[in-house]
Structures are given as structure tokens and as C-alpha cells.
Amino acid sequence: MITRREILQVGVAVAALTAGGGSLTRVFAQQRLTEAELLRFDPLGNVTLLHVTDIHGQLVPVYFREPSVNLGVGEGRGQPPHLTGPDFLKRFGIAEKSAAAYALTDQDFTGLAKSYGRIGGLDRLAAVVKRVRAERGDKVLFLDGGDTWQGSLGANTSRGQDMVDCMALLKPDAMTGHWEFTYGEARVKQLIDGLGFPFLALNVRDTEWNEPAFEPMKMFEKGGVKIAVLGQAFPYTPVANPRWMMPKWSFGIREEDVRTNVDKARKAGAQLVVLLSHNGFDVDRKLAARVSGIDVILTGHTHDALPEAIKVNNTLLIASGSHGKFVSRLDLDVQNGAVKGFRYKLIPLFADAIAPDAEMMAAIAKARAPYAKDLARVVGTADSLLYRRGNFNGTFDDLICAALLRERDAEIALSPGFRWGTSVLPGQPITVEDIHNATAITYPQVYRIAMTGERLKEVLEDVADNLFNPDPYYQQGGDMVRCGGLGYAIDISKPIGSRISGMTHLKSGQPIDPKKEYTVAGWASVNEGTQGPPVWDLVERYVAAEKTVRVIPNTSVKISGA
């Protein structure tokens, strides 16, 4: 984990930072934050696992604000990863205004961002991976948890090719997926055929023959240890994303299939069993409690970044964040088929502190070259922090909702609660790249339809249950749908159908009438044949007209039962 010694060293540098930052404070912070300190690790044992997940098409360093609200229910209530802000800092012993506080929480984000700069970038990741491989030799197994090929203009336009080409230089040993499937069956197969490493997904079946559609697991030998890596793709892909894009594949948690493959791996001589998962943290926590024999779960999908390994029975859960901000290093001492000890560190890839890898820099420049002018084109300026992540609201989604209301002449706007999407600092230009980082999907059409108040409540109730069902196996990921022109109250402790109340039409101040029809604009419909302009065009037009965008704090959602 990020150690207390490191926290104190970098924490001193920013104890007196002002909200505005500045060149001198940034230089001071960077002098304290060195590559050597970030990568310092006392090696252990005979196996090193490196893990990244949920990069979402981000080739270069980014700003990404972690959530201020991340509520847990059931057994996850009040437990990691459902801690934010001061509670997160206290739980993990992280100093306020430190580099770790900036990387892992929303606290003082704008000021610390101006001091510490962007995080991530595949060139920084490549530098770290090469350094660990040089240090540990054949002990290293590097795994990609998926949601890699989607989430940016370049990834969307090239249909994942830019990410595949650059990731190939990192030479992962295996990956699994989720948003990858939204490029469609033919394209997914084409990209997988050119990967050079296995795409693992034991829980995806061919619907015609009811057989595995992908390799379920792969055996490796590292440091003299036989390691089985089992792949678990996002189980609710055809629910959260369009079913028509992947009609020949069926998905699910398939707990029994996980158990069967663990047993098969052990019988084949596996001394270490790793589940490379895109289930989401709470699903994997339950799975670890119910399926024995898994030594490590490298979890993804819910974008949680935890500086400690969480142990459930005899299974270690590793959560490596998102958007390329972190890489996890887990050293294991494996003896006689059992893990005798481990040492873990979540490494934040501070772009100003880690020297980029030259080979990857060149590959990134080549991948971005066809879109370079579009990516850099300035549309407007942010006058407030634009971010997405959070259970109920994100200012970038508030911006998108405002654009939908105006550009589609609607009373109510709905924007999906995606967890991907980078941040823009106050005073920064809003570029085409920023807009696509929040909207780049293969089904971007903005619809305009009539919906009754009753139907609107059904939509909110359904999404709320995906997020707050106390049984993790019924949680399908994502955050609450974002609403423009509509306020409501939610009691997350109630059962489905009873969580949402107090729905209000914000412009008129009147309660939503269940029987009345309202003009609704939204995007990312899973229905085939949805008609409308791509969402990024509408957002660009709105920002260009506004010139300077200020998003006021959103207080339209009243939360209880937490």
C-alpha cells in the first residue's frame, strides 16, 4: 500500500497549499514527489502480480476526481470501497492535502490538482511495468481487467484499435472485458485475434451451443509457481449495454462455473489461483465468501481504488482504480500451493514524477495523430470543476443534461450514470477531447420522446435497484441516472418500488404528475434503432454557445437511508 512514511514525506510539501496552487507550489510538490518514492517496494516471495483495469481509452495523463458519494448497502455499508473524503483518509491513515489524498479522494481536488498535475498515461505505466519486470524477472504476471478499449474519441473512432496497438507494447499476459463487447461480435473477435495474449471470460457462453465463447482460464508459470488465471467478464453486459450488439453471447455471474474452473485449475496443478474479474467490488466480495480456493481476485468495473488489499476468508481482493491512474503491485510468497505472505502497493502514476517510456510515447503519438487537431480544438472554458464520478450527481453530467434540455427542447433530461469520464479544472479550456472523454460510445444517439410521470418513476426505481439492492449479485453497476429539470428524493434503505418519492418538475416547481406526459431527452438508449444526433455534437454546440461554463451545485436529489 502507500506507506505512512511516504504519506508523511509528500504530505509536508502541501500542508500550506492554497486552493489556487501555482508554479512555485507545484515545483515544490514535484520535488518532494519522486519516481523513486512512488515505486519504492520491498520485494517479497516468488510471484509479482501487476494489475490495471478500467483505463477507458485514456492513452495520456488525465485529471480524474474520485467520488464524494459512494454509498454501500447490506454487508458493504460503511466498508471499503464505500468510504469517501475524510472517512477514507481516516480509514487508510492518509494525511490531508497529501499526494495520496489527491490521488484517492475528492478532497481539495482542484487545488491539489494544480500542484500535483495529471495522473496516468500508458507511457508512465509502461515505464513502471518495465522497471518491475527488470527487477523481478520471470516472477511477473501482468493482467488487464478490461474496459480498456472504450471511452475516448480515438478509441471510439478506431473501434478500439488505438488501445489495442498501444497495449500490445505492454505485453499483458491476459485480459477480460466489458465495454469491449459494445464494438459488436465481429469486431471483438477481430481485435482478440490480433492481441497476442488471451482474452479470458469463463462466464460468457455461445447461445447456440451453450459452450464457452472465450477461453475460461490460462495456466502460467512464474517464479517456479504454476498460476491459473480465470477470466470473469462483466456479468450484466447485455443489460447495461445493448443486447443487440452481442446477440450470440449470454452472460452471468455463473458462480458454479467459477467454482468448477477453480477445482479444474487445482487438479491441473495450480499452486496459485487468480480471478481476473470485471464483476465489481461488492460482487467479488460476495463471490470470495462463497467460492473457496481463489487466492486473489483482481477486481474491476466499479472503479474503486484502494491502497490496501481487502481479505475475505482466504482471498485477497485488489482494487486498482480507473482511467490509468494506478497500477497495483502484489508480491506473493507461494509455498506448497498456499500463499504464506503478501505485500501490496497501489502505485499512483503521477505524470510529473514518472519519466515516460520513449517507445510508448511514440506509439501514443502515432495513435493520436489522425485526431490530433480535433482532440485539441477548444470549444469553451470551464468556470467550475467538471467531473462525473458520484452516486447521484456529477457536474459534467449536469452540463450534458443542460445541453440536452436546450438543444432538444425538452422538459426533462436523462443522462446515464456511467463511471467513466475525465475531469476538467476551473479555468481550463473545454476541448473536443474532454467532451468525448465523457460521451464516447457506439450508441450515442440523443432521443426525444414523451414519458409519463409514472414511467419516469419506474426508470428511477429500476436504476436505483441496480445500485442499492442489498444483494450484490443483483447490483448491475453504474451510478444513478442523472436528471435535468427533475428533482426527487431517494431512500436507499427501502425495497424496489419504494425508494423514489417527491419527484418535482424543477422549472414549474410542481410535483410530477404520474399520468401527465413530459418531453424527455436522453442518450445511450439500449434499444436498437434509436434515432437522434450524437450526444457529443449537442454538448459541443451548447458549450460553444455558452463560451464559459459554470455548473452550480446540484441539490435536486435528497438522499436518506444511508
N, C-alpha and C positions, 0 to 999 in steps of 0.2 A: 504494500500500500504506500501512499505518500506518507513518509515518516514524519513524526513530530519534529525531529531535528531539521528536516527540510522546510517544514511549515514555519518554524521559528526563523530560519535563515532568510526566507523570502518575505516573511511577514513584516520583519523590521523595516524592510525597504519601502513599504507602502503605508506605514502606520499614520503618516501625516498627509497622505494624498488628498488633494481637493477633488471635488466632483468633476472639475474640468480637465484634470490631468495636465499635460503639457510636455514639451520636448525634454526639459531637464528631468522631470519626474520619470518620464519614460526611459531615458537613458539610465537613470539611477536604478529603476526596476530591472532593466535588462542586464545591468552589470551584476546584480545580485542573482538573477535567474540564469544559470548557465546550463549548457548541454550536459556537462559532467554531472551536475547535481540532479538534473532530471532523469538521467539514465543510470545513476549510481545504484548498484544492486549487488548484494552479497549472494553469489550463486549457491545453489543447493541441488544435490541429488543428480539424477541421471536423465531427466526429461525436462525440457522447457517448452511450454505451450505459449504461443503468441496468438492473440485474437483481436480481430477488428470486426465491426458489424455496423450496419445501417449507415454506410457512407453516403448514400443517396446522391450519387452522381457528382460529388464535390471533389474536383481534382486539385483545387488550390485552397490555401488557408481561408478560414471564414470567421465571422462573428456568429456565435450561436448562444443565446441566453437560455439557461436551464429554467425549468418551470418554477413559478412561485406557488402554484397549487398543484398538488399531486396526491389526491386522496385515496386511501385504501379502505377496503371493506372486508368483512369477515376476518379471517386469520391475518390478512395483510394490513389491517387497520393499525396505524401508528408504527408500523415496522418498515425498515428499508425495503423497497426504494421509496415508500410513501412518506418521506420526510423532506421538507424543503426549508430554505432560509436558515434562520438561527437554530432551528431544531436539527437540521442536517449538520451544521457546523459543530454543534454540541455533541451529537452522537458520534461523530468521527474525529473529534478533537482537532478541528481545523480553526486556525486563527482568523479573525475577521480581517478583511482587506488584504488577505494573503493571495498568492498566486493560485493556491488550491481553492480558496473561496471563490475566486473569479471563474476558474475553470468548471467548478462543480455546482455552483448555485447562481441564483439571480441577484444576490446581494451586491449593492454598489456596482452593478454591472457596467453602466455607462462610463463611470469614472475609471474603473479598473481596466476596462477595455481600451481606453485611451492611453493607459500606462503600459499594459502588457501586450496589446496588439492582438492580431488574429491567431487562431489556433488551427492546426491541421495541415492538410496538403499532402498528396501522395508522395511528393519529393521528400518531405520530412519523415513520413512513415517509412519510405524506402531506406533512408539513412539509418533509422533506428533498427529496422529489420536486418540490414546488412551488418550492423555493429554487433547485434546479439548473435547472429549466425557465426560471425568471425570469432566471437568469444566462446560459444558453446558447441560449435562444430555440428556433428551429426545428432546432437541431442534435441535439436529444434524442430518443432512441428508448428507450422503457421497456418491458421484457419480463418476463413472469411464467413461470417454469419449471415450474409445476404442483405437484400435491399441495397445493393451496390450499383446496379446498372441504371437507376432511375432517380430523377429529382433535379435535373438541370437542363438548360437549353441544349447543350451539347449531347447529353445522354439521350434526350427525347428525340432530337433531330437525327442522330446517328443510330437510333434504336439500340442503344447500349454499347455500340462498337467502341466509342472512345474510352469507356471504362474498362471494357474487356482488354483492349490493347495495352492500356497503362497498367492494369492489374497483372497482366502477364509477366511484366518485368519483376514483379514482387515474388513470383513463383509460389503462390499459395499451394498448400498440399491438398486442400479440398474446400468446397463452399456449399451452402444451401441457399434457399431463396424465398422471396415473397413477391415484391413488386416486379421482379424479373418476369413473372408469368404474364404481366399485362402487355407484353410485346406480342403475345399470341404464340400458339403452339409451334408453328413453323419457325418463327424467328428464334424462339428459345432453344429449340433443337439445333438450329444452325449455329448459334453462339456457343452452345455447350460443346458441339463437335470440334470447335476451334480453341477451346480453353487450354488444353494441355494438362488439365488436372480434373479430378472427378467432381461432379455436381451430385450431391447426396441428398436423398429425400425418401426415407423409408415409408412415410405416411401419405404418399401420392400414388394413386393407382390408376391404371388404364381402365376406363369404364366398360369397355367391350369385353375384356378378358379378366377383369378384376385381378390383375397382376401388377407388380411394382412398375411404375412408369420410369423410375430412375434407380440408380444404384442405391441400395439402402445403407450400405456401410462399406468401409475400406480399411484394410489392415496395413499398418505401417510398423517399421522397426526403427526406433530412435534410442540412441544411447544403450543399445542392447536390450531394450524393452519392447515387447510386442504390444502395439497400441491399436485398439479398434476405435474408429471414428464413425459414429452413427449420425446420419443427417435427418433433421426434422424441419421441413418447410412450414411456413405459416399455415396452420390447420384450417383457417376460415377464409382462405384466399377467394373462393368463388362466392362468398357472402359479402366481404368487404370490398371486393373488386368485381368487375363484370364477369358473370358466368359465361357469357357468350364468347369471351376471348379464349377460354380454355375448356371447351365442351367435352373433350375426351378424357379429362382428368378429374378424379374425385379426391377430395382432401379430408383430413380429420386429425384429431389428436392421436387416435389409434393407440391407446395405452398398451393394449395387449400386443400389438406389433412391436412396440418399443421393448416390452418385456421379452418377447420371443427373440428379437435381434440381440439383446444383451446376453441371453442364455447361449445363443449361437456363437457369439463372439468369445465368450468364456470357454466354451467347448473347443473352439478353434485355437485356444492357447493365448488369448488376450490377457496380458497382465495389467493393463490399464484400459478402461472403457470411458470414452469421451462422447457426450451427446452434443453435437453442433446444432444448436436449436434456434428456431425463429418463432417459438411459441409465445414469447412474452414472459416477464419475470414471474408473475403470480402463477401462471400455468405451470411453469417449470418448478416452482417451489412445491406445488401440489404433486406434480409428477415425481419429484425426488422423494417425497414422503411415501409414495405408493409403489414405486418400482425400485427394487434393490439391485445392487450390482453396478450402478453407474458411479464412477469415481468423480467425474467432473461434468457439469453442464455449463457450456459456454452459451449464455442466453442472449437473445436479441429481440427486436421488434418494438419493445416499449421504450427504447432509447435511454434506459437508465444507466447512469454512470456511478458506480460505487467503488470507493477506494479500499474496500475490504472484500475478501471472499466471504460469502454467507454460507454457513454449513447447515445442511438439512440431513439429519441422520448421518450417513457416511458419505454424502455427496457435497462437493463444493460447487456453489453457484457463482459464476463470474459474469459481471455486467460491465460492458466495455464502452457504453455511451454511444454517440452517433456523430454523423457528419465529418468523420475523420479526425475528431478532436483528440482521440485517445487510442492507444494500443495497450492491451493487457499483457503482462508477462507473469506467467505462473510456473515456478520451478517446483518440481516434484521429486521426492526420493521414493522410488518404487522398488520394493524388495519382496521377492517371493509372492508376486501377484497382489500386493497390497501397498497402498500409499502410507508410508511411515512418517512423512513430514512434507510440508509445503511452505513456500514463501511467495508472496504475491505483491505486485505493484501495478497500479493503474497509472500509465505514463501519459501526461498531457503533452501534446505535440506543439509547444509554443513556437510559433514560426520565427520569431525574432531571436530565439535562443538556440535552435537546432539548425545546423548547417544543412542546406538541401542537397540531395543526391543529384549529381550532374546528369546522369543517364536518364533519370526520371524527369528532371526538369525539361530536358529536350523532348521527351515523349509527350509531356503535358502541353508544351508549346505547339507541337505538331498537331495534337488532338484539338486544340482550341483555335488554331489558325483559321479554319474555314468560317468561324463565327466571331472572330475577334472584334470586328467593328460593331456588330450587333451587341455583343456582350458589354462593351464599354460605353455604348451610347447612353447619355444622361437624359432622363425623362423629366425629373423634378428633383426636389430636395426634401429630406426628412427633417421636420422640426420637432419630432419626438421619436423615442425609441420604437422601432418596428420589430416585433418579434411574434412568433407563433405559439410556442410551446406553453401549455397550461390546460388544466382540465376543462375550463369553461370559456375563457376568452384569450385572444391574442390580438395585439394591435394590428398586425399585418392582416389578419382575417377581418378585423373591423374595417380596415381600408378596403379590402376586397368587397365586403358587404356594401359599403358606401358606393363603390363603383357599380355594383350590380343594381342597386336601387335607382341610381341616376340613369345609367346607360341603358337599362332595360325598362325604365319607367314602372317600377314595381313598388308595392306597399311593404313587402317583407322580402328579405334576402336570406338565403341559407348557404353557408359555406362549410364544407366538410371539416371535421376535426382531425385533419392529418397532423402527425407529429413531426413531419419533416418540413424544412423551410428555414433558411438562414435569417440573421438579424441585420438591421441597418441602424447605425448610431445616429443620434440627433446631430444635425449639421452636415451629414454626409449626403452626397448625391444619390438619388434612386436611379439605378441603371436598369437596362433591359435584363441584365443578368439577375439582378435582385428580384425582379418580378417573376422571372421564370423559375428561380430557386424556390418560389412559393406556389407555383402553379403547373409545373411541367409534368403533365401526364398524357396518356394516349387517348383519353376520353374527356377533353376539356370543354365541351360544348356548354354554353350557358343557356339553359331553358327558361321559358317564361310561361307559367301555367296558372290556372285558378285552383286554389286549395281551400277547403272549408276549415274553419277553426278546429273542428273535430279531428280532421285529418292531420293538421299541424301538431295537435297534441299527441296523436298516435306516433308521429315521426319522432318527436322529442322523447316520448316514453321508450320507444324501441332503442334509440341510440343510448339513452341513459342506462338501459339494462345491459347493453353491450359493455358498458364501462363499470357499472356498480352492482352487477349480480354478485351476491356473496360467494357463489361457487365459481372459482377461477376458470373452470372448464367451459363456462358459458360467457366468459368475457372475450369479446372478439377484437379488442384492441382499439386504438384511436382515442381521441378525446371527444367531448360533446360537440355536436354540430353548432357552429357559430351562427348567431342570428342578427340580422339587421332589421330595424324597425319593429322588433318584437322583444318584449321582456317577459320573464317568467320567474317563478320560484321553484326550487327543487329540494326535496328531502331525500338524500341519498340512502337513508336507512329504510325507506319504505319499499314494498314489493313493486314489481312492474305493474303499470297502470295507475299507480297511486303516487308516483314521485313528483309529477309536474302539476303545478297549480298557479293561480294568479297570472295567467297569460294576459298580456296587455299590448294593445296597439300603441306604440310609443308616440306616433305623430298626433293621434287624436286624444291619447290618454284614456281611451275606453277599453274595457275588458274585451278580449277576443270572443266573438260570438261563435259558438260551436257550429251553427247552421249557416253562417254567412260565408260567402266565398271571398277570398283575398287574392290579389295578384302577387304571385311569388316568383322570384328569380333565384336560380341556384345553378350549381355546376357539379361535375363529377358524378352524374347520374349513372347507375349501373345498368340502366335499360338500353337495349340495343336500338339504334336508330334515333337517338336523341338529337334534336336539331337546335342549332344556335351558334353564335360566333364563339371562337375560343376565348377562354376567360382572360388570358394574358393580353389580348387586344383591348378588351374593355378596361382592364386595370391600367394599361398604358395610356389609354385615351383620358381616363379620369385623372391620373397623376399629372399628365401634361397640361390639362386644363386648370388644375389646382395650382400647379407650379411648386408651391410649398405645402407639404402635407403635415398637418398636425392632428393626431388622434387623441381625443380627450379620454380620460379614464372611463372605462365601461362599467357602469353599476346596474345594468339592466337585469342581471341574474342574481337572485337572492338564494343563498345556499344554507341549508340546515341539515342536521342529522349526521354531521361529520364528527 
